[in-house]
Structures are given as structure tokens and as C-alpha cells.
Amino acid sequence: MPRRGRPVCFAAEGGRTEPPRWGETNEAHHPLRRTHGALNAKKSNAILMVTAISGNHHRLDFMIGPGKALDPDKYFIVCTDAIGNGLTTSPSNSKAQPRMQFPKFAIRDMVESQYRLMKEKLGIDHVVAVVGPSMGGMQALQWGVSHPDFMDALVAMVPLAKTPAWSVAVMEASRKAIMNDPAWKDGNYEAPPEKGLKLFRDIVALLAARTPDMYAAQFKSGPDVLPWMAEQETALWKLFDANDWIYQSWAYDRHDVGTTAGFGGDTAKALASIKAKTLILTGTKDLLNPEFEPNQMGHNIGGVTIKTISPGTVTGHASAGGFFPADVEFLNRETGVFLDGVTGGGKTLN
């Protein structure tokens, strides 16, 4: 068993990714990473964690730790940030192409930057699994299509293989909330567009990422929700840059594993090419990434396992957020059992 290392946080010097699908960038993408555990001598115990939209390398901390699904006593866990999240190369921090001059990018570009990180900077040619929630689940499926021999397994939580019209509408509404705020100034704001950012948080975090059932359980009277909403807006609006959200949400909109080179837009064919053992976990009444999409499209993956997170609860997209004890316990248990099966109870790690 590898010695458990102290968590390390540092930036990769990262090389270029493939040119972004919708534009050309003049600078390297720099995926940040945090690692947990130690890479063994055979380099056979690595797991790659990919993050959600507006998330960062801490996104699955509730699944990382001794006795949890991603146990640093077993695995070397590389937690990455995605292009455009403000910590990696992003509209908010780019010197060469700042703000709305930044080129549009795809979820595939996020995957390619991570691939270069793993191969060129860490010297890792194969991982046990790629694990991610929400947009991270979308990246995980893209990983399986783009680099089918790179991993033994995929764990995609509340993912999409192809973004449906509903999710695009949610993202467009969130962008309009920001872009219609006069303070946004076509992306050249001196101070963050507070009104627009608060409304975007209402649309995504307080509506699409939650469910009516959650509100019914939390509030006895309808108007009781209003002061809580105000508290949430105040707490959330400063957490993410407006232009970074716009760009990541554009990538979210256009996601379709079928548009990967060689598949001619055939999403089902692309999913059928995945070789990794795949676990898809969906949230009941998910209003951001509706569960019908991964439930239908996931069956194109050979031998796929599809499960509902915490059956009997109705926490929607938030079921993969680490907010509710029942969901946290379910995700750790099911992911841990799945990975044990993939590794033969850890035998393939040695």
C-alpha cells in the first residue's frame, strides 16, 4: 500500500491543448490540480477527478479521505480545475485574450488539457478511473470517448452525453441575467454586475439545481423562502466571475460526445465506443441535467451500470453536491463498491 502523502496544491505549467473548437488561443491552458495520497511505483493507482461548472478542485472533497470512496490510502487522486473556472486559464485572468476576447472552448478542450497534464506533467499513462459530477460527469463521458484506453472506469454523476434543449434554456436564462445587467458593460465591467450575478444564482443554484420537493420540506409557508433566497444570493454572488460563467456555460450548451472526431455527430455511436466500465448516477427530478438524458443515452455504453442516487429522496441535481447526508453516504458507498470491483478489491493496484 502506498504511503499516504500530504495534500499538495500547485499549478501545472501545462502545454497547449488542441485548438479550441470555436476559436484559437495564443496562450497555454493551465489546469490547476490538487493531489491526495501517493502515486505507487507502478503508477497504477491514479484517479482523476474532474469538476462541475463553476466548481473547483475541492468539488468532491466529501468523497475524498480515509474510508471514503476516493481513499488516499489506496489511490493517488488528482483533482483538477476546468478551463474557464477562474483558477485555470480563463476570461477573468487571461493576459493575452481577456474577458470577452477569450475564445470559446468546448468540454473536449477541458479534457485535452487534463490529458496533457496527466501524460506530460505527471507521467501517468493510465488511470483507474475518471470521476466527476455535473459538468464533471459530462467530462468523464467525454474522456471515455476521446481516450477510451486511458482508464479502467468512469464514474459520471448527474451527467449529460448531449446537452438537451431544457438545459440549454436554463443556461441561456442565466447568461441573460448577467448580460442584461447594465453593469456588465459588454463584459468590461469595473465592478462585478451584482444584480445580474444574483439573478443568475437564483436561476441555477436555487431553481435548476434544487427541486420543489426540497422547498416543500424546508419551508412551511411559501413566503418563508424569500429571506432565505436573499441570504443565498448575498452568500453566492461573489463566488464566480460573470464572464467565466458565460464562457463555461457556452461550453455546457454545446456538449455532445457525438461531435468527437470520427463519430459524425452520432452520440449513440460515440458512447458505444467507450471501453471503460461505467457507472452513471442520476438525481431524481434533476432540473438542470434531466435524468431522462443519461438514462436513455447511457444504455449505449456496453455493460453500463445506471443507478438513482438515494432512491426515495428527491434532491435533483443537488444529489451530487455533497449537501445531504443520505446522498453523501450513497455516493461514497456505491462508488467505493464499484471501484473495488474494478480493481479486484485493490489487487490490480499492487
C-alpha positions in Angstrom: 0.0 0.0 0.0 1.5 3.4 -0.9 2.4 5.8 1.8 -0.3 8.5 2.3 1.1 11.8 1.2 0.1 15.2 2.4 -2.3 17.0 0.1 -0.4 19.1 -2.4 -1.8 22.1 -4.4 0.2 23.6 -7.3 -0.2 24.8 -10.9 0.9 22.9 -13.9 3.0 24.6 -16.5 0.8 22.8 -19.0 1.3 22.8 -22.7 -1.2 23.8 -25.4 -4.4 21.8 -25.7 -5.7 21.1 -29.2 -7.0 24.4 -30.6 -10.4 25.2 -29.1 -13.2 24.2 -31.4 -14.7 27.7 -31.7 -11.6 29.8 -31.6 -7.8 30.0 -31.4 -6.0 30.9 -28.3 -2.5 32.3 -28.1 -1.7 31.1 -24.6 -1.4 27.7 -22.9 -4.1 26.3 -20.8 -3.0 25.8 -17.2 -5.1 23.2 -15.4 -4.6 23.5 -11.7 -4.5 20.4 -9.6 -4.6 19.2 -6.1 -3.4 15.7 -5.2 -4.2 13.4 -2.4 -2.3 10.2 -1.5 0.8 8.9 -3.2 1.4 7.5 -6.6 2.7 4.0 -6.3 5.9 2.7 -8.1 3.8 1.1 -10.9 1.8 4.3 -11.4 -1.3 2.0 -11.3 -3.4 3.7 -8.5 -4.2 7.1 -10.0 -7.7 8.5 -10.2 -8.6 11.7 -12.0 -11.3 14.0 -10.6 -12.9 16.5 -12.9 -15.1 19.3 -11.6 -18.5 20.8 -12.2 -19.4 24.1 -13.8 -18.2 27.0 -11.6 -16.6 24.3 -9.4 -13.0 23.8 -8.5 -10.7 21.0 -7.3 -12.5 20.8 -3.9 -15.8 19.8 -5.6 -15.7 16.2 -4.4 -13.9 16.7 -1.1 -16.8 14.9 0.6 -15.8 11.7 -1.2 -12.0 12.0 -0.6 -10.5 10.7 2.6 -9.7 7.6 4.6 -12.6 5.1 4.4 -14.3 7.1 1.7 -14.8 6.1 -2.0 -11.6 8.0 -3.0 -9.4 6.8 -0.3 -5.8 8.3 -0.4 -4.6 5.2 1.4 -5.4 3.3 -1.8 -5.4 5.9 -4.6 -3.4 8.8 -5.9 -6.2 11.3 -6.6 -5.6 14.1 -9.0 -8.3 16.8 -8.6 -8.3 19.3 -11.5 -9.9 22.6 -12.4 -11.6 23.1 -15.7 -10.8 25.8 -18.3 -12.7 28.9 -17.5 -13.2 28.4 -13.8 -11.0 31.4 -12.8 -8.2 29.3 -11.4 -7.1 27.9 -14.8 -6.7 29.9 -17.9 -9.9 31.9 -18.0 -11.5 35.1 -19.4 -11.0 36.6 -15.9 -7.3 36.1 -15.7 -6.1 35.9 -19.3 -3.5 38.5 -20.2 -3.4 37.9 -24.0 -7.2 37.5 -24.6 -9.0 39.0 -21.6 -12.7 39.0 -20.9 -14.9 38.7 -24.0 -11.8 38.5 -26.2 -11.3 35.0 -24.9 -12.0 32.2 -27.5 -14.9 29.9 -26.9 -13.9 26.4 -25.9 -15.5 23.0 -25.6 -15.7 20.4 -22.9 -13.4 18.4 -25.1 -10.8 21.1 -24.7 -11.1 20.7 -20.9 -10.5 17.0 -21.4 -7.5 17.6 -23.7 -5.9 20.0 -21.2 -6.3 17.4 -18.5 -4.9 14.7 -20.8 -1.7 16.7 -21.4 -1.4 17.4 -17.7 -1.6 13.7 -16.8 0.7 12.5 -19.6 3.2 15.2 -19.9 3.5 16.7 -16.4 2.7 13.8 -14.2 3.9 11.0 -16.5 0.7 9.0 -15.9 -0.4 7.0 -19.0 -3.4 5.2 -17.4 -5.8 5.8 -14.5 -8.1 3.6 -12.5 -11.0 6.0 -13.1 -12.2 9.4 -14.2 -14.7 10.7 -11.7 -16.9 13.8 -11.9 -20.2 15.4 -11.0 -22.4 17.5 -13.3 -20.2 19.1 -15.9 -17.5 16.8 -14.4 -19.8 13.9 -15.3 -20.0 15.3 -18.8 -16.2 15.5 -19.0 -16.0 11.9 -17.7 -18.1 10.6 -20.6 -16.1 12.7 -23.0 -12.9 11.2 -21.5 -14.3 7.7 -22.3 -14.9 8.7 -25.9 -11.8 10.7 -26.6 -9.3 8.4 -24.8 -11.0 5.0 -24.4 -7.8 3.2 -23.3 -6.7 5.7 -20.7 -8.9 4.5 -17.9 -10.4 1.3 -16.5 -13.6 3.0 -15.3 -15.8 6.1 -15.4 -18.0 7.4 -12.6 -20.3 10.1 -14.1 -22.6 11.7 -11.6 -25.7 13.6 -12.8 -24.1 13.9 -16.3 -25.2 14.5 -19.9 -23.9 12.9 -23.0 -25.5 15.5 -25.2 -27.0 18.7 -23.6 -30.8 18.8 -24.2 -32.8 21.8 -25.1 -34.0 22.2 -21.5 -30.5 22.6 -20.1 -29.5 25.0 -22.8 -32.6 27.1 -21.9 -31.5 27.2 -18.3 -28.0 28.3 -19.3 -29.3 30.9 -21.7 -31.5 32.4 -19.0 -28.6 32.5 -16.6 -26.4 34.3 -19.2 -29.2 36.8 -20.0 -29.5 37.6 -16.3 -25.9 38.7 -16.3 -25.7 40.3 -19.8 -28.8 42.3 -19.3 -27.5 44.0 -16.2 -26.2 47.4 -17.4 -23.3 47.0 -15.0 -22.0 44.1 -17.1 -21.0 46.6 -19.9 -20.4 44.0 -22.6 -18.1 42.2 -20.3 -15.9 45.2 -19.5 -17.2 45.9 -16.0 -15.2 47.9 -13.4 -17.1 46.1 -10.6 -18.9 42.8 -10.8 -22.5 43.1 -12.1 -24.1 42.3 -8.8 -27.8 42.3 -9.8 -27.2 40.0 -12.7 -25.0 37.7 -10.7 -27.6 37.4 -8.0 -30.3 36.6 -10.6 -28.1 34.0 -12.3 -27.6 32.3 -8.9 -31.4 32.3 -8.4 -31.9 30.6 -11.8 -29.2 28.0 -11.5 -28.4 27.3 -7.8 -31.8 28.0 -6.3 -34.1 26.7 -9.0 -32.5 24.3 -11.5 -30.1 22.6 -9.0 -32.9 22.1 -6.5 -36.4 20.6 -6.6 -39.9 21.6 -5.5 -39.9 18.8 -3.0 -36.8 20.2 -1.3 -38.6 23.6 -0.8 -41.7 21.9 0.5 -39.7 20.1 3.1 -37.7 23.2 4.1 -40.4 25.9 4.3 -43.8 25.6 6.0 -45.1 28.7 4.3 -44.3 29.8 0.7 -43.2 33.4 1.7 -40.7 31.9 4.2 -38.4 31.2 1.2 -37.9 34.9 0.4 -35.5 35.9 3.2 -33.6 32.6 2.6 -33.2 33.4 -1.1 -31.8 36.9 -0.2 -29.3 35.2 2.2 -28.3 32.8 -0.5 -27.9 35.5 -3.1 -25.6 37.5 -0.8 -23.5 34.5 0.0 -23.2 33.2 -3.6 -22.9 36.1 -6.0 -19.3 36.9 -5.4 -18.0 33.4 -5.7 -17.6 33.3 -9.5 -16.7 35.7 -12.2 -19.5 36.8 -14.6 -17.5 36.3 -17.8 -16.1 33.0 -16.6 -19.7 31.7 -16.1 -20.7 32.9 -19.6 -17.9 31.0 -21.2 -18.2 27.8 -19.2 -22.0 27.8 -19.8 -21.4 28.1 -23.6 -19.3 25.0 -23.4 -22.0 23.3 -21.4 -24.6 24.2 -24.1 -22.6 22.7 -27.0 -21.6 19.5 -25.3 -22.2 16.4 -27.4 -19.8 13.4 -27.3 -21.1 12.6 -30.8 -19.3 15.5 -32.2 -15.9 14.0 -31.3 -13.8 13.3 -34.4 -14.8 10.1 -36.1 -18.4 9.9 -35.0 -20.1 12.3 -37.4 -22.4 13.7 -34.7 -23.7 10.2 -33.7 -24.0 10.4 -29.9 -25.0 6.8 -29.5 -22.1 5.5 -31.6 -19.7 7.6 -29.6 -21.0 6.2 -26.3 -20.8 2.7 -27.7 -17.1 3.2 -28.3 -16.4 3.6 -24.5 -14.4 0.7 -23.3 -14.2 1.6 -19.6 -16.6 0.1 -17.0 -19.1 2.9 -16.5 -21.2 3.9 -13.5 -23.8 6.6 -14.1 -25.5 8.1 -11.1 -28.6 10.3 -11.7 -30.6 12.6 -9.4 -34.4 12.3 -9.1 -36.2 15.2 -10.7 -32.9 16.8 -11.8 -34.0 20.2 -13.2 -30.5 21.1 -14.6 -29.4 17.8 -16.2 -32.7 15.9 -16.6 -32.2 12.3 -15.8 -34.0 11.1 -18.9 -30.9 12.0 -21.0 -28.3 9.9 -19.2 -30.9 7.2 -18.6 -31.6 6.9 -22.3 -28.2 7.6 -23.8 -26.2 5.7 -21.1 -27.6 2.4 -22.4 -25.4 2.8 -25.5 -22.4 2.1 -23.3 -21.6 -1.6 -23.1 -22.2 -3.1 -19.6 -23.1 0.3 -18.1 -24.5 0.5 -14.6 -27.1 3.2 -14.1 -28.3 4.0 -10.6 -30.5 6.6 -9.0 -28.8 8.5 -6.1 -30.5 7.8 -2.8 -33.8 6.2 -4.2 -36.7 7.6 -2.3 -35.2 11.1 -1.9 -35.9 13.9 -4.3 -32.8 16.1 -4.3 -32.4 16.5 -8.0 -29.1 17.9 -9.3 -28.1 18.7 -5.7 -27.9 15.0 -5.0 -24.3 15.0 -6.3 -23.4 18.2 -4.4 -22.4 16.8 -1.0 -25.1 18.7 0.8 -27.3 15.9 2.2 -26.0 13.0 4.4 -28.1 10.4 2.7 -26.7 11.4 -0.7 -23.1 11.6 0.6 -23.4 8.1 2.1 -24.9 6.7 -1.1 -22.2 8.2 -3.4 -19.4 7.0 -1.2 -20.8 3.6 -0.8 -21.8 2.9 -4.4 -18.7 4.5 -5.9 -16.4 2.7 -3.4 -18.0 -0.7 -4.2 -17.8 0.0 -7.9 -14.1 0.9 -7.8 -13.4 -2.2 -5.6 -14.9 -4.3 -8.3 -12.9 -2.6 -11.0 -9.6 -3.1 -9.1 -10.4 -6.6 -7.9 -10.5 -5.4 -4.3 -7.3 -3.5 -4.8 -5.3 -6.4 -6.3 -4.7 -4.6 -9.6 -3.2 -1.6 -7.7 -0.2 -3.6 -6.5 
